Amino acid sequence: MIEHIEERVGQMLMVGFDGLTAPDYLLDWLRQGRVGGIILFARNIDTPEQVAALTTQLRQASKHPLLISIDQEGGTVARLREHFTESPGALALAHIPQDRERITEQVCGVLAQEMHALGINWTYAPVVDVAYNQENPTVGTRSFGADPAEIAVMASAAVRGFQAHGVAACAKHFPGLGNTTIDTHLDLPRIETSLEHLRQYDLVPYHATIQAGLATIMTTHTIFNTLDSQYPATLSRVIVQRLIREELQFDGVVTTDCMEMKAIDNYYPIEQSVVWAANAGIDIILFSHTPEKQAQAYDALLAAVKRGDVSEALVDAANARIHALKARFPLEAPDLTQIHTPEHQAITLNAARLALKCVRGDIPPLSSDQRALLIEFAPRLDSLVQDQTPETHLSRFIRARLPQLETRILSPQPTPEEIAAVNLDDIDVLILATRNAHLQPQQAAAVQQLYARAKQVVLLALRNPYDVDLIDGGTAICTYGDSIPSLQAVSEIL
């Protein structure tokens, strides 16, 4: 047990920072034992060599063993992209027709091997939310689907894959984020899901993943009125203590989602939220962004412990679980020979190929004597290739096989003027690559208008599969995600 209460409180705080190297204030906190873990984002990632140097810097500065975490779900949410092996996401893996459990374990094992080789020992994955609602803005392709039993099987395979290679898995977002239309980054959802419904659906994957050896659980910033109408799950003793600890008998680490998300930050002052989270039974409290808020959270939690508003027994219990997690998944010196290997790329590309599904029509054989136009709805900065040419990964992959391909990149919410300016007169085949158009009215309208004007259409639903219902003809192909291997796979079949 760590001797000083100041350091035991510090073990309960997880923080993020800006930059490719650790700032001095953070290194000081680590040396003082004021921080128990670090979360990395894309803003902290460049090359494998840089990430390895960063994690080494953090590990060597820390007074105590360290957790270094990252959102590396695979698919849509992944912080390690260029220079690292990307993978299909959960929904793609769930659509592999045969042997998907073994392949999922293998794919998650690839991600874990590369994280571990970089000096990262905790991933916030898998997502086990049930995809009830097509209008949900955050779950989508991150979920294994709408069948709790299938999610349980797939998520358990993911847990085994991550944890067999030295990286703690994290089932999220407890007790279930799938039945809301509000993004907790932006506001506080309030839903009426009953305890009985949770037991029959949302909690099923948690039972299974706990049996598979799950190391950690993340709570959602959502109020479940029938369980606790006052506090969101993150701050609710009813949900953390009664459901996670007592009903599910889970004795691993429970972490919050980021406390700077608007669902918490707009409604609960830091001085209250950290105290309520600790008293609910949360082990690790996450502040991803702002140094001032991180310092405020530490000071508030320490002051609450010293005046008796949070018991030292709670702090000690949290520390015991955190210590066990760190002992189970120790950080080791990086090994960059494990990064982006041909074997890893072959495994993830094979999974992406197997996940592809032509859900309507036949795939037309595109040939050099046809004029083909690719219109891709893409968040420009996310989708351009590394050298910032006006080309996306998808257009580059297709053009490698079809050099005469014409391309046009449109924003996710194109204007009517942009659509009217698209000339289809001499185009034989129009390829429409959408990203969640069903959630974006302007993109949906653009798809329908372009379809009505084109001779032949191939619709590529690069994220949620619901986009295929926007038109009633043509060819429709689902990739269930737009990571590199999924884009490579769909370019092959075109």
N, C-alpha and C positions, 0 to 999 in steps of 0.2 A: 504494500500500500504506500502511495506517495505521502510523504510526511506532512507537508504544508497544505492547509486548506486553500490557499491562493492557487496552488498548482492543481489541486484536485478539481476545483471549479474550472480552471483552464482546460482540463481534459474534456470537458463537456461542450467546448466551443469549436466549431468548424468554420473556417473563413476562406474567402477568396480574395484575389488581388488583381491589379492590372499589370501587364507587362510580361516580358519573356524571361526576366530574372526577378528574383524576390527583392522587394524593397527593404530598406534598412529597418524600418519600424517592425516589419513582420519577422525578420530574422531576430530582432531583439525580443519580440514576444515569444518566439520559439525557444530562445536561450533561457528566458525567464520561466518557461513552463506555463505561459498564459494561454496557449493554444494547443489543442490536442490533435488537430487535423487541418488539412488544406484541401480545398476543392479547386480543380483546374478547369478552365474554360478554353474555348477556341482562342481567346485573346492571349492565352499563355502558351500557345502551341505554334511552333514553326517546323523545325526539322527534328528527326530523331536525336541527333547529337545535342541540339538545344534542350529538348525535353529531358534527356538523360542528365545533362549538366544541371538543369533546374531542380529536378527531384533529388539529385545528390546534394546540392546546396541546401535544400530544405531539410533533408534527412540529417546531414552533418551538423546543422545549426540547432536541431531540436534537443532539448534537455532529456526528453523521454521518447520512447518509441512513437512513431508517427503514423497516422493514417493519411494517405494521399489518394483523393477520390476524384472521380470524373464521371460525367454522363456519357457512357459509351454503350448505348443500347444496341447499336447497329441500326442500319437503315436511316430513317429521317433524322434521328437524334444521335449524333456521334461527333465528338470533339476531335478525334484523331482521323483525319481524312487524307490530304495530300501527303505523300511519302509513307503512309501507313496502309495496312490492309483494311479496306472497307468491306462491309458485309450487308446482305439483305436484312431487312428488319423483321419484326415479329410476324406481321400479317403475311409477308412473303413466305416465311418458313412454314407457317400454318397451312399454306396452299400447296406445299409439295405433296404430290399424290401418294407416294410410298416412302416408307422408311424415314419419315420426317423427324421423328423423335431422335434417332441416331444422328441425323444430319444437323439438327439444331444443337445437339450437344457438341458436335464437332466444330460447327461455326463459332459458337460461343467460346469454345476452347481456343480457337485461333485468336479471337479478340483478347482473351485473358492472357495468352502467352505473350502477346505484344505489349499489353499493359504492364504485366509483371516484369518484362524485359526492360521497360522504361523506368521502373521504379514506382509504379502505381499499384496499390493493393486493395482498392475498393471501387466497384462500379455501381452506379445507381440503375441497376437493371436486374431482372426483367420487369417490364410493365405487366401487371396482372389484372388491370382494369377490364371489365366486361364491356364490349363495344355495343351498348344498347342503342345508341342514339347517333344517327347520321349527322346531326347538327352539332355534335360535340366538337369543339375547335381544337382540342389538345390530344385526344386519344388516337383515333384513326388508325393508321398503319402501325402505330407503336404497340397496339394490342394484338394478341393472338386470335381475337375474334369475339363472337357472341355466345359461345357455348362454354359454360364454366368448367365442364369436365375436360373438354379439349384444351382449354387454357391451362388447367391443372397439369395435364400431361406435358404440354410443351414448355411451360414455365419451369417445371421440375427438371426437364432436360437442360434448359438454359442454366439453371442453378448448378447442376452437376458440371456442366461444361466450364463455367466461370471458375468455380471453386476448386476443381481438380487441378487447376493451373495457377493457384496462388493468389486469386483475386476474390474478395468477398462479394457476394451477390446481395442485391437489395430488392425485395418485392415492394412494388408501389402501385397506386397511392392509397394507403389504407384509410378506411375500409372499402373504398371504391369510388373512382372519379368518373366512371363511364356514363352515368345517367344525369349529366348536367350539360347545359349549353353555355355555361360561363367559364371563361379561362381564369383560373385562380391567380395568374400573373396580373390580371387586370381588375378583378373584383372578387367579392366573397360570395360563393354559391351557397344556397340554402335549399336542401332537398328533403323529400318526405319519405324516403326509403325506410321501410320498417326493419326491425331486427330480424324478423322471420324471413323477410326477403333476402337480407344480407346473408343469413345462414344458408339459404338454399342456392344462392348465386355467387355473390361477391366474395364470400369467405372461403368458398370451395378451393380456389387456387392457393390460398394461404395455408389451409390445412395440408395440402399436398406438398407445397414447397418446404414447409417446416419439416415434414417427414423426410424430405430429400436433403435435409441438413442446412437449410437456409440460415445465413449468418445475420442478416439485418432486414428491417422493415422501415419504410418511409411513410409517414402520415400525410394526409391531404388537408389543405386549408379549406375544408368544406363543413358546413353545419348540417348535421343530420337531425332534423327537428324531433323525430320520434325517440331519439336516444339522448340528445342533449341540445336543447333549443337555445342555450346561452353561448356555448363555446364551440368553435370548429374542432375537428378531430385532433388537430395538433395540440390544442390546449385543454382537451377534455379528459379528465380522469376516468369518466365512464367508458370512453372508447379505448384509451391506452391501457388502463389498469384492468378493467373488467373484461374487455374483449380480447386484447392482445395477450395480456399476462395471465388472466385467470381462465377464460374460455378456451383460447387457443394454446395455452400452456407454453407460450414462447418466452424463452429466457435469453434470447440474443439481444443485440443492440437495436434500439428504436431511435430513429432520427427524424427530425422535422424536414420538410421541404424548406426552401429558402424563406427565412422570416422577413425578407425585404420585398416579397411579393405583395401586391396591393391587397390581397385578401386578408393579410395580417397587418401590414404597415399602415393601411388607411384607417384601421378600426381599433387597433390595440397599441398603446404606447409601449416602447421597448421595456420600460421599467416594470410593466405589468406582464407583457407577453412572455418574457424569459422566466419569470417566477411561476406563471401558470403552466408553462410547458414543463418545467422541472417538477412541479408538484403533480402534474398529470402522470408522470412516470417516464417522460422523455429522457433518453440518455445523452443524445448529441443534438445541439441547437445550432442551426446553420445560418450564417449571415454571409452571403456570397460576394458582396460588392463593396460596401462603403466602410472605410477604416473607422470613421467617427461612430457609426452605428455598432461596429464590432466592439470598439472600446467601451461604448455605452452599455452594451449587453453584458460584457464581462464585469464591469463595475456594478451594474444593477444586480446581477446574480450573486456576486460575492457579498455585496451589502445585505442582500436578503438572507443569505446563509448566516452571516454574522449576527443579524438581529433576530434570527430564529424563524423567519417567514418561510424558509426552505430548510428542512432538517439536514443535518450532516449525514444521517443515515441514508437519505435519498441520494445524496452526492456520492457516498461510499458505494452504494449499490450500483449506481451508474458507472462509477470508476471500475468496479469489479468486472462488469460486462465489457467495458471498453478495453480493459487490460487483456481480457480473454480473447477479444477479437484481434487485437494487435499481435498477441502470441500465436494465434492460429494462422494469421496471414502476415508474416514478417516481411518488411522491406529488405530487399537485397540490392547489391550493386547492379547497375544496368548492364544488359548484354545486347548490344545492337545487332548481333548476328541473327536475332530472332525476328527482326522487323521486316515486313513487306517481302517475305520470301516467296519464291515461285510456288512452293507447296501451299502456303497460306492462300495465295491468290487463286490457285486452282480449286481449293475447297470452297471458297466463297462464290466463285463464278459458277461452279457446278450447282450450288444451291440456288443461285439466281436463275439459272437456265431451267431447273426443275420447277421453280415456282411460277414461271410465266404461264399465262393462260389466255388463249384466244376465246373470248366469251361470245363473239358474234361474227358471222361471216367467215371468209377465207382470207388468208394472208396473201396479198397479190405479189407475184414475183417481180420485184423492181429490177428493171434492166436499163442498160445504157442508152437505149433509144427512146426512153420515156423522160418527160420533164417532171421531176418530183420536187415539191416544195414542203419543207418542214417549218411549221409555225409552232414555236414553243413558248408557252407561258411560263416565264421564269423570273424569280427574284434575281435581278441581274448580277449583283455582287456575289451571290451565293453560287451561281451556276457557271460563270465564266471560267475558262481554264486559267491555269496559273499565270500565264504571260499576259493576261488581260486583253487578249485579242477578242474581237466581237464574235466569239464562237463558244458554244457550250460544250460540255463533255459529250452530250448526246449527239449534237451535230458533228462533232469531230469523229466519233465512233462510226456514225453512219457514212460520213463522207469518205472514210478510209476504205469503205467497200463500194461506195456509189459516188465517185468523184464529181459528177455533174449535179449533185444535190444542191438546191437553193435553200437558203435558210432565212428565217426572220424571227427575231426574239421580241416578244411582247411582254409587257408587264402583267402581273397577276390580275390587275384591274384595268384592262385596256379601254381607251376612250372610243366612242363611236367613230371618230375621225380616223383613228388608227386602223380600225377594221375596214372602213370604207376605202382606205388607201391601198388595201391588199388587192393586187391584180391577179385573178385566177384564170384569165382568158386562155392562156396557152399551157396551163398546168394539167398534166394527165392524172397525177396522184397527189392529193393533199394529205400530208401527215400532220395531225393535230396532237400535240403533246401537252396534256393538261396536268395541273397540280391543284387538286381540291376545288375544281371549278364549281361543284355543287354548293360550296359554301360562299362563293363569290359571284354575285349576280352579273357583274359586267363580263366576267370571263365566261360564264355560262351562256350569256346572250351572244357573245362573240363566236363561241363554238357553234351555236345553232345557225347563226347568220352565214358563217363560212361554209358550213355543211350544205346549206341550201343552195349555195352558188357553185359548189365544186362538182367535177365530173365523177371523181372517185375519192373516197375518204377512208383513211386509216386513223382511228382514234387510239392514242396511247394514253391510258390512265396511269400516270406515273406515281400517283400517291393513292388516295382513297379510290376504291373501285366504283363508287357510286357515280362517278362521272360518265360511265358508259351509258347511263340512262338518259343523258341529256339529248341524245339523238336516237332515232329508231332504225337507222340503217347503217350501211357501210360496215367496215371491219372494226372490231373493238378488241384491244389487247390490254390486259392488266399486268403491270409489273409489281404492284403492291409496295412500291417504294422506288426512290430514285437515287440510291447509292450507286457507286461506280459499277459494281458487278451487274446490277439490274439493268443499267443503261447499256453495258456491253452486251448482255444477253439479248436484249430486245433489238439492238442494232444487227446482231447476227441473223435473227429470223426475218428481218426486213431485207 
